[in-house]
Amino acid sequence: MKTQYYTASSLDGYIATEDHSLDWLFQFGDTGSSDFEDFLSQVGALVMGSQTYEWILRNHVRPDTVAKQPWPYGQPSWVFTTRPLPAAPGADIQFVQGDVRHLFRKIAKSAEGKNIWIVGGGDLAGQFYDNGLLDEVIVQVTAVTLGSGRPLLPRRITHPPLTLMSARTFGNAFVELKYLVTKTSTA
Ligand SMILES: NC(=O)c1ccc[n+]([C@@H]2O[C@H](COP(=O)([O-])OP(=O)(O)OC[C@H]3O[C@@H](n4cnc5c(N)ncnc54)[C@H](OP(=O)(O)O)[C@@H]3O)[C@@H](O)[C@H]2O)c1
């Protein structure tokens, strides 16, 4: 079982604009070459912050509209928030808050031996990193810069650096980088 932060990023290290737009990413459409379906088939539980959850609700589930769709994930989803949020209809969602260390055992149990996907945002992935609970960072770097926005991983990770496992291109706008998080006794 691995904990993987899997996301797309602009070239300058943002996963969304300040106002949580992903239009810059979706302009590329479905490139057809990403291994997302393979990745998702190995995921047993999802973890996300409230802004990511609300983005999915607003843009995909749209519960109170004629265009409503089901929550896109069958696995248990753990949403970190300090606020009361509406639950997506029919979804297996736990709203939690606080220290990721204290919740990790429950999250891992819910994954039933499969991987944990940290969907975003970057600081939440950082909280797992801070506690030595992040194993891999998988980023699809996209051919745009945003100048500012929601950061990919707002932590200083230098000594030891991440270990690059692979780099590959897909479509004509993406480079996927897979990194292993080097564990230290203090991480
Ligand atoms: N490019 C991509 O592929 C990609 C992937 C994923 C997400 N995104 C986008 O990136 C943006 C991420 O937004 P974001 O940077 O604000 O991050 P976020 O993690 O989605 O949301 C941050 C919020 O999560 C809650 N939170 C985080 N840690 C917590 C903790 N330990 N306990 C309780 N609550 C906690 C807090 O909200 P409360 O105010 O609710 O307490 C915090 O303000 C979203 O727009 C999302 O759609 C893009």
The ligand as a Gaussian input file, in Angstrom:
#p B3LYP/6-31G(d) Opt

LIG

0 1
 N       -4.570000      20.261000     -11.180000
 C       -5.172000      19.203000     -10.650000
 O       -5.108000      18.091000     -11.178000
 C       -5.889000      19.351000      -9.334000
 C       -5.967000      18.257000      -8.475000
 C       -6.600000      18.418000      -7.254000
 C       -7.140000      19.641000      -6.904000
 N       -7.066000      20.677000      -7.783000
 C       -7.613000      21.992000      -7.440000
 O       -6.655000      22.633000      -6.621000
 C       -7.321000      23.468000      -5.683000
 C       -6.823000      23.092000      -4.299000
 O       -7.314000      24.004000      -3.374000
 P       -6.490000      24.309000      -2.032000
 O       -5.078000      24.588000      -2.361000
 O       -7.266000      25.337000      -1.281000
 O       -6.470000      22.933000      -1.225000
 P       -7.572000      21.930000      -0.626000
 O       -6.757000      20.947000       0.142000
 O       -8.451000      21.384000      -1.674000
 O       -8.451000      22.791000       0.377000
 C       -7.846000      23.438000       1.469000
 C       -8.806000      23.410000       2.632000
 O       -8.945000      22.087000       3.155000
 C       -9.208000      22.153000       4.537000
 N       -8.135000      21.450000       5.246000
 C       -6.876000      21.158000       4.826000
 N       -6.203000      20.484000       5.753000
 C       -7.046000      20.315000       6.804000
 C       -6.934000      19.665000       8.065000
 N       -5.815000      19.028000       8.441000
 N       -8.017000      19.675000       8.882000
 C       -9.166000      20.312000       8.511000
 N       -9.327000      20.937000       7.332000
 C       -8.262000      20.950000       6.486000
 C       -9.256000      23.643000       4.895000
 O      -10.562000      24.120000       4.596000
 P      -11.796000      24.484000       5.559000
 O      -11.981000      25.942000       5.403000
 O      -12.928000      23.714000       4.960000
 O      -11.448000      24.076000       6.947000
 C       -8.359000      24.231000       3.826000
 O       -8.569000      25.604000       3.613000
 C       -8.811000      23.251000      -5.885000
 O       -9.330000      24.261000      -6.719000
 C       -8.886000      21.938000      -6.644000
 O      -10.017000      21.850000      -7.476000
 C       -6.423000      20.562000      -8.963000

